[in-house]
Structures are given as structure tokens and as C-alpha cells.
């Protein structure tokens, strides 16, 4: 599981996918999110700008990202 340490109150979903290298660009992030390939806390998420806060878990391509402070 990858861990993202928050520098601010939240990080946006597209930024989180890019930060850990699961996608190469914002366009790719948008595509996988809009296609329903990304889950946040177990539910499909379709908003690239979804704000992620401490303890949120993102799942994509068999990998998980944990958001921490």
C-alpha cells in the first residue's frame, strides 16, 4: 500500500494518482476516474476533483493508496 502524507488539509483524487505514479498525466487520471476504474473508501468515484482527507483509501489497478497527515 502506498501512503501519501498530506501537506494541506486535503489532496484531490487526480493529484493523488499522479503523486504515487499510478498514472502519468492529468488526462490519464481523468480517463480512469470517469471510466469508474477508481474507488474511494470502497465506492466507485467519478470526480477527478474529489477531495481526499486523512484515512481515505483509494483503490486503482489492484493497488491501494492511504491518505495520512
C-alpha positions in Angstrom: 0.0 0.0 0.0 1.3 3.5 -1.0 1.0 6.3 1.6 0.5 9.9 0.8 1.4 12.4 3.5 -0.9 15.4 3.4 0.8 18.8 3.3 -2.5 20.6 3.3 -6.0 19.7 4.6 -6.7 17.5 1.5 -5.4 16.3 -1.9 -7.5 15.9 -5.0 -8.0 12.4 -6.4 -6.3 13.1 -9.7 -3.3 14.6 -7.9 -3.1 11.5 -5.6 -3.0 9.1 -8.5 -0.2 11.1 -10.2 1.7 11.5 -6.9 2.3 7.8 -6.5 2.9 7.2 -10.2 -0.3 5.2 -10.9 -1.0 7.5 -13.9 1.4 9.6 -15.9 -0.8 12.7 -16.5 -3.9 14.5 -15.5 -5.6 13.4 -18.7 -4.9 9.8 -17.9 -6.2 10.3 -14.3 -9.4 11.9 -15.7 -9.9 8.9 -18.1 -9.6 6.2 -15.5 -11.7 8.1 -13.0 -14.5 8.9 -15.5 -14.5 5.2 -16.6 -15.2 4.1 -13.0 -11.9 2.3 -12.5 -11.1 4.2 -9.2 -12.6 3.6 -5.8 -12.5 5.8 -2.8 -13.3 4.1 0.5 -14.7 1.1 -1.4 -17.1 3.0 -3.6 -16.6 4.0 -7.3 -15.6 7.6 -7.6 -16.2 9.6 -10.8 -15.0 13.1 -9.8 -11.4 13.9 -10.6 -11.5 16.8 -8.1 -12.8 14.6 -5.2 -11.1 15.9 -2.1 -9.3 13.2 -0.1 -8.7 13.6 3.6 -6.8 11.7 6.3 -7.6 8.0 6.4 -9.3 7.9 3.0 -8.3 4.9 0.9 -8.0 4.9 -2.9 -8.0 1.7 -5.0 -6.9 1.5 -8.6 -5.4 -1.2 -10.8 -5.0 -3.6 -7.8 -3.2 -1.1 -5.7 -4.2 1.0 -2.7 -3.3 4.4 -1.5 -3.7 5.5 2.1 -4.0 9.2 2.8 -2.3 10.3 6.1 -1.4 13.6 7.9 
